Amino acid sequence: MVGLGRPAAAVAASPDLALASAHQTYPAFVLVAGLLLGGLVADDDGLFEAAGSGLARIAPSGYALFAARR
């Protein structure tokens, strides 16, 4: 609860500017949260493990995977 003092003071001092600031950061926050949730779902479905296994079968070595990334 200690960290809520400054945001509360900012809202009290200038509610319009505080609201404008919240509107600016909200879409970025929602995007990142959505990407993280999508990653959790993909991980639960085994998508990353399947992709990694497929790449491991194709590449002759880890060095080849690293070089192919460039």
PDB file of N, CA, C and O in Angstrom:
ATOM      1  N   MET A   1       0.811  -1.208   0.000  1.00  0.00           N
ATOM      2  CA  MET A   1       0.000   0.000   0.000  1.00  0.00           C
ATOM      3  C   MET A   1       0.849   1.264   0.000  1.00  0.00           C
ATOM      4  O   MET A   1       0.348   2.348  -0.299  1.00  0.00           O
ATOM      5  N   VAL A   2       2.109   1.136   0.327  1.00  0.00           N
ATOM      6  CA  VAL A   2       2.976   2.295   0.379  1.00  0.00           C
ATOM      7  C   VAL A   2       3.159   2.893  -1.013  1.00  0.00           C
ATOM      8  O   VAL A   2       3.271   4.111  -1.146  1.00  0.00           O
ATOM      9  N   GLY A   3       3.190   2.062  -2.045  1.00  0.00           N
ATOM     10  CA  GLY A   3       3.423   2.522  -3.403  1.00  0.00           C
ATOM     11  C   GLY A   3       2.260   3.249  -4.033  1.00  0.00           C
ATOM     12  O   GLY A   3       2.403   3.770  -5.139  1.00  0.00           O
ATOM     13  N   LEU A   4       1.119   3.308  -3.380  1.00  0.00           N
ATOM     14  CA  LEU A   4      -0.050   3.965  -3.954  1.00  0.00           C
ATOM     15  C   LEU A   4      -0.123   5.447  -3.626  1.00  0.00           C
ATOM     16  O   LEU A   4      -1.005   6.143  -4.129  1.00  0.00           O
ATOM     17  N   GLY A   5       0.772   5.939  -2.806  1.00  0.00           N
ATOM     18  CA  GLY A   5       0.732   7.347  -2.397  1.00  0.00           C
ATOM     19  C   GLY A   5       0.974   8.308  -3.540  1.00  0.00           C
ATOM     20  O   GLY A   5       0.230   9.275  -3.700  1.00  0.00           O
ATOM     21  N   ARG A   6       1.998   8.064  -4.337  1.00  0.00           N
ATOM     22  CA  ARG A   6       2.315   8.981  -5.434  1.00  0.00           C
ATOM     23  C   ARG A   6       1.268   8.968  -6.536  1.00  0.00           C
ATOM     24  O   ARG A   6       0.879  10.038  -7.004  1.00  0.00           O
ATOM     25  N   PRO A   7       0.791   7.791  -6.975  1.00  0.00           N
ATOM     26  CA  PRO A   7      -0.278   7.841  -7.978  1.00  0.00           C
ATOM     27  C   PRO A   7      -1.535   8.536  -7.465  1.00  0.00           C
ATOM     28  O   PRO A   7      -2.194   9.258  -8.212  1.00  0.00           O
ATOM     29  N   ALA A   8      -1.867   8.323  -6.204  1.00  0.00           N
ATOM     30  CA  ALA A   8      -3.033   8.986  -5.638  1.00  0.00           C
ATOM     31  C   ALA A   8      -2.828  10.502  -5.596  1.00  0.00           C
ATOM     32  O   ALA A   8      -3.757  11.266  -5.860  1.00  0.00           O
ATOM     33  N   ALA A   9      -1.619  10.928  -5.263  1.00  0.00           N
ATOM     34  CA  ALA A   9      -1.332  12.361  -5.246  1.00  0.00           C
ATOM     35  C   ALA A   9      -1.386  12.938  -6.652  1.00  0.00           C
ATOM     36  O   ALA A   9      -1.846  14.065  -6.835  1.00  0.00           O
ATOM     37  N   ALA A  10      -0.926  12.191  -7.645  1.00  0.00           N
ATOM     38  CA  ALA A  10      -0.978  12.668  -9.028  1.00  0.00           C
ATOM     39  C   ALA A  10      -2.417  12.817  -9.502  1.00  0.00           C
ATOM     40  O   ALA A  10      -2.755  13.785 -10.184  1.00  0.00           O
ATOM     41  N   VAL A  11      -3.254  11.868  -9.144  1.00  0.00           N
ATOM     42  CA  VAL A  11      -4.679  11.955  -9.522  1.00  0.00           C
ATOM     43  C   VAL A  11      -5.338  13.124  -8.821  1.00  0.00           C
ATOM     44  O   VAL A  11      -6.142  13.839  -9.419  1.00  0.00           O
ATOM     45  N   ALA A  12      -5.002  13.321  -7.556  1.00  0.00           N
ATOM     46  CA  ALA A  12      -5.599  14.430  -6.814  1.00  0.00           C
ATOM     47  C   ALA A  12      -5.135  15.781  -7.354  1.00  0.00           C
ATOM     48  O   ALA A  12      -5.912  16.734  -7.401  1.00  0.00           O
ATOM     49  N   ALA A  13      -3.870  15.861  -7.759  1.00  0.00           N
ATOM     50  CA  ALA A  13      -3.327  17.134  -8.236  1.00  0.00           C
ATOM     51  C   ALA A  13      -3.845  17.493  -9.619  1.00  0.00           C
ATOM     52  O   ALA A  13      -4.151  18.656  -9.882  1.00  0.00           O
ATOM     53  N   SER A  14      -3.947  16.509 -10.506  1.00  0.00           N
ATOM     54  CA  SER A  14      -4.374  16.785 -11.876  1.00  0.00           C
ATOM     55  C   SER A  14      -5.073  15.558 -12.448  1.00  0.00           C
ATOM     56  O   SER A  14      -4.446  14.746 -13.128  1.00  0.00           O
ATOM     57  N   PRO A  15      -6.360  15.423 -12.177  1.00  0.00           N
ATOM     58  CA  PRO A  15      -7.083  14.231 -12.645  1.00  0.00           C
ATOM     59  C   PRO A  15      -7.089  14.081 -14.166  1.00  0.00           C
ATOM     60  O   PRO A  15      -7.040  12.960 -14.672  1.00  0.00           O
ATOM     61  N   ASP A  16      -7.147  15.189 -14.901  1.00  0.00           N
ATOM     62  CA  ASP A  16      -7.188  15.102 -16.363  1.00  0.00           C
ATOM     63  C   ASP A  16      -5.878  14.544 -16.921  1.00  0.00           C
ATOM     64  O   ASP A  16      -5.890  13.692 -17.810  1.00  0.00           O
ATOM     65  N   LEU A  17      -4.757  15.026 -16.399  1.00  0.00           N
ATOM     66  CA  LEU A  17      -3.466  14.527 -16.872  1.00  0.00           C
ATOM     67  C   LEU A  17      -3.240  13.075 -16.458  1.00  0.00           C
ATOM     68  O   LEU A  17      -2.663  12.296 -17.217  1.00  0.00           O
ATOM     69  N   ALA A  18      -3.688  12.712 -15.272  1.00  0.00           N
ATOM     70  CA  ALA A  18      -3.550  11.329 -14.826  1.00  0.00           C
ATOM     71  C   ALA A  18      -4.368  10.395 -15.704  1.00  0.00           C
ATOM     72  O   ALA A  18      -3.915   9.298 -16.030  1.00  0.00           O
ATOM     73  N   LEU A  19      -5.552  10.810 -16.085  1.00  0.00           N
ATOM     74  CA  LEU A  19      -6.402  10.005 -16.962  1.00  0.00           C
ATOM     75  C   LEU A  19      -5.784   9.892 -18.357  1.00  0.00           C
ATOM     76  O   LEU A  19      -5.816   8.820 -18.961  1.00  0.00           O
ATOM     77  N   ALA A  20      -5.227  10.978 -18.866  1.00  0.00           N
ATOM     78  CA  ALA A  20      -4.578  10.945 -20.173  1.00  0.00           C
ATOM     79  C   ALA A  20      -3.375  10.000 -20.149  1.00  0.00           C
ATOM     80  O   ALA A  20      -3.132   9.278 -21.116  1.00  0.00           O
ATOM     81  N   SER A  21      -2.636  10.003 -19.064  1.00  0.00           N
ATOM     82  CA  SER A  21      -1.497   9.106 -18.927  1.00  0.00           C
ATOM     83  C   SER A  21      -1.945   7.645 -18.899  1.00  0.00           C
ATOM     84  O   SER A  21      -1.317   6.786 -19.518  1.00  0.00           O
ATOM     85  N   ALA A  22      -3.021   7.373 -18.188  1.00  0.00           N
ATOM     86  CA  ALA A  22      -3.542   6.004 -18.126  1.00  0.00           C
ATOM     87  C   ALA A  22      -4.017   5.542 -19.499  1.00  0.00           C
ATOM     88  O   ALA A  22      -3.821   4.383 -19.862  1.00  0.00           O
ATOM     89  N   HIS A  23      -4.632   6.428 -20.257  1.00  0.00           N
ATOM     90  CA  HIS A  23      -5.091   6.075 -21.606  1.00  0.00           C
ATOM     91  C   HIS A  23      -3.919   5.789 -22.535  1.00  0.00           C
ATOM     92  O   HIS A  23      -4.047   4.976 -23.450  1.00  0.00           O
ATOM     93  N   GLN A  24      -2.793   6.434 -22.320  1.00  0.00           N
ATOM     94  CA  GLN A  24      -1.618   6.205 -23.152  1.00  0.00           C
ATOM     95  C   GLN A  24      -0.990   4.843 -22.884  1.00  0.00           C
ATOM     96  O   GLN A  24      -0.572   4.164 -23.822  1.00  0.00           O
ATOM     97  N   THR A  25      -0.918   4.439 -21.643  1.00  0.00           N
ATOM     98  CA  THR A  25      -0.216   3.204 -21.302  1.00  0.00           C
ATOM     99  C   THR A  25      -1.109   1.979 -21.343  1.00  0.00           C
ATOM    100  O   THR A  25      -0.595   0.863 -21.413  1.00  0.00           O
ATOM    101  N   TYR A  26      -2.413   2.136 -21.302  1.00  0.00           N
ATOM    102  CA  TYR A  26      -3.320   0.997 -21.252  1.00  0.00           C
ATOM    103  C   TYR A  26      -3.188   0.072 -22.461  1.00  0.00           C
ATOM    104  O   TYR A  26      -3.091  -1.139 -22.262  1.00  0.00           O
ATOM    105  N   PRO A  27      -3.177   0.570 -23.713  1.00  0.00           N
ATOM    106  CA  PRO A  27      -3.079  -0.357 -24.855  1.00  0.00           C
ATOM    107  C   PRO A  27      -1.793  -1.184 -24.847  1.00  0.00           C
ATOM    108  O   PRO A  27      -1.825  -2.365 -25.193  1.00  0.00           O
ATOM    109  N   ALA A  28      -0.682  -0.598 -24.465  1.00  0.00           N
ATOM    110  CA  ALA A  28       0.575  -1.347 -24.414  1.00  0.00           C
ATOM    111  C   ALA A  28       0.505  -2.422 -23.337  1.00  0.00           C
ATOM    112  O   ALA A  28       0.978  -3.540 -23.545  1.00  0.00           O
ATOM    113  N   PHE A  29      -0.073  -2.101 -22.206  1.00  0.00           N
ATOM    114  CA  PHE A  29      -0.214  -3.072 -21.120  1.00  0.00           C
ATOM    115  C   PHE A  29      -1.081  -4.242 -21.563  1.00  0.00           C
ATOM    116  O   PHE A  29      -0.747  -5.399 -21.304  1.00  0.00           O
ATOM    117  N   VAL A  30      -2.181  -3.949 -22.223  1.00  0.00           N
ATOM    118  CA  VAL A  30      -3.090  -5.008 -22.676  1.00  0.00           C
ATOM    119  C   VAL A  30      -2.404  -5.878 -23.732  1.00  0.00           C
ATOM    120  O   VAL A  30      -2.583  -7.096 -23.729  1.00  0.00           O
ATOM    121  N   LEU A  31      -1.630  -5.282 -24.628  1.00  0.00           N
ATOM    122  CA  LEU A  31      -0.909  -6.043 -25.634  1.00  0.00           C
ATOM    123  C   LEU A  31       0.071  -7.013 -24.988  1.00  0.00           C
ATOM    124  O   LEU A  31       0.095  -8.192 -25.343  1.00  0.00           O
ATOM    125  N   VAL A  32       0.871  -6.542 -24.055  1.00  0.00           N
ATOM    126  CA  VAL A  32       1.859  -7.402 -23.399  1.00  0.00           C
ATOM    127  C   VAL A  32       1.162  -8.498 -22.606  1.00  0.00           C
ATOM    128  O   VAL A  32       1.591  -9.651 -22.644  1.00  0.00           O
ATOM    129  N   ALA A  33       0.102  -8.163 -21.896  1.00  0.00           N
ATOM    130  CA  ALA A  33      -0.632  -9.177 -21.134  1.00  0.00           C
ATOM    131  C   ALA A  33      -1.210 -10.240 -22.071  1.00  0.00           C
ATOM    132  O   ALA A  33      -1.171 -11.429 -21.756  1.00  0.00           O
ATOM    133  N   GLY A  34      -1.743  -9.819 -23.216  1.00  0.00           N
ATOM    134  CA  GLY A  34      -2.288 -10.774 -24.181  1.00  0.00           C
ATOM    135  C   GLY A  34      -1.215 -11.679 -24.757  1.00  0.00           C
ATOM    136  O   GLY A  34      -1.444 -12.877 -24.924  1.00  0.00           O
ATOM    137  N   LEU A  35      -0.051 -11.129 -25.063  1.00  0.00           N
ATOM    138  CA  LEU A  35       1.040 -11.949 -25.583  1.00  0.00           C
ATOM    139  C   LEU A  35       1.518 -12.970 -24.544  1.00  0.00           C
ATOM    140  O   LEU A  35       1.815 -14.116 -24.881  1.00  0.00           O
ATOM    141  N   LEU A  36       1.588 -12.544 -23.287  1.00  0.00           N
ATOM    142  CA  LEU A  36       1.999 -13.481 -22.235  1.00  0.00           C
ATOM    143  C   LEU A  36       0.976 -14.600 -22.060  1.00  0.00           C
ATOM    144  O   LEU A  36       1.347 -15.762 -21.897  1.00  0.00           O
ATOM    145  N   LEU A  37      -0.295 -14.256 -22.093  1.00  0.00           N
ATOM    146  CA  LEU A  37      -1.331 -15.288 -21.965  1.00  0.00           C
ATOM    147  C   LEU A  37      -1.330 -16.230 -23.160  1.00  0.00           C
ATOM    148  O   LEU A  37      -1.530 -17.434 -23.005  1.00  0.00           O
ATOM    149  N   GLY A  38      -1.107 -15.686 -24.347  1.00  0.00           N
ATOM    150  CA  GLY A  38      -1.009 -16.537 -25.537  1.00  0.00           C
ATOM    151  C   GLY A  38       0.175 -17.484 -25.447  1.00  0.00           C
ATOM    152  O   GLY A  38       0.077 -18.638 -25.863  1.00  0.00           O
ATOM    153  N   GLY A  39       1.293 -17.009 -24.910  1.00  0.00           N
ATOM    154  CA  GLY A  39       2.459 -17.863 -24.709  1.00  0.00           C
ATOM    155  C   GLY A  39       2.193 -18.977 -23.707  1.00  0.00           C
ATOM    156  O   GLY A  39       2.668 -20.099 -23.880  1.00  0.00           O
ATOM    157  N   LEU A  40       1.438 -18.669 -22.665  1.00  0.00           N
ATOM    158  CA  LEU A  40       1.093 -19.716 -21.690  1.00  0.00           C
ATOM    159  C   LEU A  40       0.222 -20.799 -22.318  1.00  0.00           C
ATOM    160  O   LEU A  40       0.421 -21.988 -22.067  1.00  0.00           O
ATOM    161  N   VAL A  41      -0.735 -20.385 -23.129  1.00  0.00           N
ATOM    162  CA  VAL A  41      -1.608 -21.354 -23.803  1.00  0.00           C
ATOM    163  C   VAL A  41      -0.802 -22.212 -24.772  1.00  0.00           C
ATOM    164  O   VAL A  41      -0.976 -23.430 -24.820  1.00  0.00           O
ATOM    165  N   ALA A  42       0.087 -21.574 -25.551  1.00  0.00           N
ATOM    166  CA  ALA A  42       0.916 -22.318 -26.499  1.00  0.00           C
ATOM    167  C   ALA A  42       1.833 -23.293 -25.770  1.00  0.00           C
ATOM    168  O   ALA A  42       2.068 -24.399 -26.255  1.00  0.00           O
ATOM    169  N   ASP A  43       2.350 -22.897 -24.616  1.00  0.00           N
ATOM    170  CA  ASP A  43       3.208 -23.782 -23.842  1.00  0.00           C
ATOM    171  C   ASP A  43       2.420 -24.964 -23.295  1.00  0.00           C
ATOM    172  O   ASP A  43       2.909 -26.094 -23.314  1.00  0.00           O
ATOM    173  N   ASP A  44       1.213 -24.719 -22.811  1.00  0.00           N
ATOM    174  CA  ASP A  44       0.365 -25.809 -22.317  1.00  0.00           C
ATOM    175  C   ASP A  44       0.016 -26.798 -23.423  1.00  0.00           C
ATOM    176  O   ASP A  44      -0.117 -27.996 -23.171  1.00  0.00           O
ATOM    177  N   ASP A  45      -0.131 -26.300 -24.640  1.00  0.00           N
ATOM    178  CA  ASP A  45      -0.452 -27.174 -25.772  1.00  0.00           C
ATOM    179  C   ASP A  45       0.766 -27.905 -26.311  1.00  0.00           C
ATOM    180  O   ASP A  45       0.626 -28.796 -27.148  1.00  0.00           O
ATOM    181  N   GLY A  46       1.954 -27.549 -25.849  1.00  0.00           N
ATOM    182  CA  GLY A  46       3.174 -28.211 -26.293  1.00  0.00           C
ATOM    183  C   GLY A  46       3.726 -27.673 -27.597  1.00  0.00           C
ATOM    184  O   GLY A  46       4.547 -28.327 -28.240  1.00  0.00           O
ATOM    185  N   LEU A  47       3.283 -26.484 -27.999  1.00  0.00           N
ATOM    186  CA  LEU A  47       3.720 -25.915 -29.266  1.00  0.00           C
ATOM    187  C   LEU A  47       5.220 -25.645 -29.291  1.00  0.00           C
ATOM    188  O   LEU A  47       5.884 -25.960 -30.278  1.00  0.00           O
ATOM    189  N   PHE A  48       5.761 -25.070 -28.228  1.00  0.00           N
ATOM    190  CA  PHE A  48       7.184 -24.737 -28.201  1.00  0.00           C
ATOM    191  C   PHE A  48       8.047 -25.999 -28.191  1.00  0.00           C
ATOM    192  O   PHE A  48       9.100 -26.040 -28.827  1.00  0.00           O
ATOM    193  N   GLU A  49       7.606 -27.012 -27.476  1.00  0.00           N
ATOM    194  CA  GLU A  49       8.358 -28.264 -27.443  1.00  0.00           C
ATOM    195  C   GLU A  49       8.354 -28.936 -28.819  1.00  0.00           C
ATOM    196  O   GLU A  49       9.376 -29.468 -29.253  1.00  0.00           O
ATOM    197  N   ALA A  50       7.217 -28.911 -29.498  1.00  0.00           N
ATOM    198  CA  ALA A  50       7.129 -29.503 -30.836  1.00  0.00           C
ATOM    199  C   ALA A  50       8.006 -28.742 -31.825  1.00  0.00           C
ATOM    200  O   ALA A  50       8.689 -29.351 -32.648  1.00  0.00           O
ATOM    201  N   ALA A  51       7.986 -27.413 -31.746  1.00  0.00           N
ATOM    202  CA  ALA A  51       8.813 -26.612 -32.654  1.00  0.00           C
ATOM    203  C   ALA A  51      10.294 -26.856 -32.381  1.00  0.00           C
ATOM    204  O   ALA A  51      11.084 -26.972 -33.318  1.00  0.00           O
ATOM    205  N   GLY A  52      10.672 -26.934 -31.125  1.00  0.00           N
ATOM    206  CA  GLY A  52      12.064 -27.194 -30.777  1.00  0.00           C
ATOM    207  C   GLY A  52      12.519 -28.574 -31.229  1.00  0.00           C
ATOM    208  O   GLY A  52      13.645 -28.727 -31.703  1.00  0.00           O
ATOM    209  N   SER A  53      11.665 -29.575 -31.089  1.00  0.00           N
ATOM    210  CA  SER A  53      12.013 -30.921 -31.545  1.00  0.00           C
ATOM    211  C   SER A  53      12.173 -30.958 -33.055  1.00  0.00           C
ATOM    212  O   SER A  53      13.077 -31.615 -33.572  1.00  0.00           O
ATOM    213  N   GLY A  54      11.299 -30.258 -33.764  1.00  0.00           N
ATOM    214  CA  GLY A  54      11.400 -30.208 -35.222  1.00  0.00           C
ATOM    215  C   GLY A  54      12.684 -29.541 -35.674  1.00  0.00           C
ATOM    216  O   GLY A  54      13.342 -30.019 -36.598  1.00  0.00           O
ATOM    217  N   LEU A  55      13.044 -28.439 -35.030  1.00  0.00           N
ATOM    218  CA  LEU A  55      14.298 -27.765 -35.377  1.00  0.00           C
ATOM    219  C   LEU A  55      15.513 -28.619 -35.028  1.00  0.00           C
ATOM    220  O   LEU A  55      16.504 -28.616 -35.758  1.00  0.00           O
ATOM    221  N   ALA A  56      15.442 -29.342 -33.930  1.00  0.00           N
ATOM    222  CA  ALA A  56      16.559 -30.195 -33.534  1.00  0.00           C
ATOM    223  C   ALA A  56      16.762 -31.329 -34.526  1.00  0.00           C
ATOM    224  O   ALA A  56      17.897 -31.742 -34.761  1.00  0.00           O
ATOM    225  N   ARG A  57      15.674 -31.845 -35.119  1.00  0.00           N
ATOM    226  CA  ARG A  57      15.806 -32.908 -36.111  1.00  0.00           C
ATOM    227  C   ARG A  57      16.415 -32.391 -37.411  1.00  0.00           C
ATOM    228  O   ARG A  57      17.175 -33.100 -38.070  1.00  0.00           O
ATOM    229  N   ILE A  58      16.080 -31.153 -37.779  1.00  0.00           N
ATOM    230  CA  ILE A  58      16.525 -30.597 -39.056  1.00  0.00           C
ATOM    231  C   ILE A  58      17.987 -30.166 -39.006  1.00  0.00           C
ATOM    232  O   ILE A  58      18.749 -30.444 -39.932  1.00  0.00           O
ATOM    233  N   ALA A  59      18.375 -29.496 -37.939  1.00  0.00           N
ATOM    234  CA  ALA A  59      19.716 -28.909 -37.864  1.00  0.00           C
ATOM    235  C   ALA A  59      20.751 -29.964 -37.504  1.00  0.00           C
ATOM    236  O   ALA A  59      20.504 -30.808 -36.643  1.00  0.00           O
ATOM    237  N   PRO A  60      21.899 -29.923 -38.153  1.00  0.00           N
ATOM    238  CA  PRO A  60      22.953 -30.882 -37.825  1.00  0.00           C
ATOM    239  C   PRO A  60      23.617 -30.613 -36.469  1.00  0.00           C
ATOM    240  O   PRO A  60      24.145 -31.529 -35.838  1.00  0.00           O
ATOM    241  N   SER A  61      23.585 -29.338 -36.025  1.00  0.00           N
ATOM    242  CA  SER A  61      24.191 -29.010 -34.732  1.00  0.00           C
ATOM    243  C   SER A  61      23.584 -27.722 -34.198  1.00  0.00           C
ATOM    244  O   SER A  61      22.871 -27.013 -34.908  1.00  0.00           O
ATOM    245  N   GLY A  62      23.872 -27.434 -32.951  1.00  0.00           N
ATOM    246  CA  GLY A  62      23.403 -26.191 -32.360  1.00  0.00           C
ATOM    247  C   GLY A  62      24.028 -24.977 -33.014  1.00  0.00           C
ATOM    248  O   GLY A  62      23.399 -23.923 -33.104  1.00  0.00           O
ATOM    249  N   TYR A  63      25.261 -25.119 -33.471  1.00  0.00           N
ATOM    250  CA  TYR A  63      25.931 -24.024 -34.161  1.00  0.00           C
ATOM    251  C   TYR A  63      25.219 -23.682 -35.467  1.00  0.00           C
ATOM    252  O   TYR A  63      25.128 -22.513 -35.840  1.00  0.00           O
ATOM    253  N   ALA A  64      24.720 -24.694 -36.156  1.00  0.00           N
ATOM    254  CA  ALA A  64      24.005 -24.453 -37.412  1.00  0.00           C
ATOM    255  C   ALA A  64      22.714 -23.677 -37.146  1.00  0.00           C
ATOM    256  O   ALA A  64      22.355 -22.782 -37.910  1.00  0.00           O
ATOM    257  N   LEU A  65      22.028 -24.020 -36.072  1.00  0.00           N
ATOM    258  CA  LEU A  65      20.809 -23.269 -35.720  1.00  0.00           C
ATOM    259  C   LEU A  65      21.141 -21.825 -35.416  1.00  0.00           C
ATOM    260  O   LEU A  65      20.428 -20.917 -35.842  1.00  0.00           O
ATOM    261  N   PHE A  66      22.214 -21.607 -34.685  1.00  0.00           N
ATOM    262  CA  PHE A  66      22.604 -20.233 -34.346  1.00  0.00           C
ATOM    263  C   PHE A  66      22.983 -19.446 -35.592  1.00  0.00           C
ATOM    264  O   PHE A  66      22.601 -18.284 -35.729  1.00  0.00           O
ATOM    265  N   ALA A  67      23.729 -20.065 -36.502  1.00  0.00           N
ATOM    266  CA  ALA A  67      24.146 -19.383 -37.719  1.00  0.00           C
ATOM    267  C   ALA A  67      22.960 -19.130 -38.651  1.00  0.00           C
ATOM    268  O   ALA A  67      22.936 -18.109 -39.339  1.00  0.00           O
ATOM    269  N   ALA A  68      21.995 -20.013 -38.689  1.00  0.00           N
ATOM    270  CA  ALA A  68      20.828 -19.862 -39.558  1.00  0.00           C
ATOM    271  C   ALA A  68      19.922 -18.737 -39.074  1.00  0.00           C
ATOM    272  O   ALA A  68      19.133 -18.191 -39.845  1.00  0.00           O
ATOM    273  N   ARG A  69      20.037 -18.403 -37.832  1.00  0.00           N
ATOM    274  CA  ARG A  69      19.202 -17.350 -37.253  1.00  0.00           C
ATOM    275  C   ARG A  69      19.587 -15.986 -37.812  1.00  0.00           C
ATOM    276  O   ARG A  69      18.750 -15.084 -37.826  1.00  0.00           O
ATOM    277  N   ARG A  70      20.774 -15.809 -38.255  1.00  0.00           N
ATOM    278  CA  ARG A  70      21.237 -14.508 -38.763  1.00  0.00           C
ATOM    279  C   ARG A  70      20.819 -14.348 -40.139  1.00  0.00           C
ATOM    280  O   ARG A  70      21.106 -13.322 -40.756  1.00  0.00           O
TER     281      ARG A  70
END
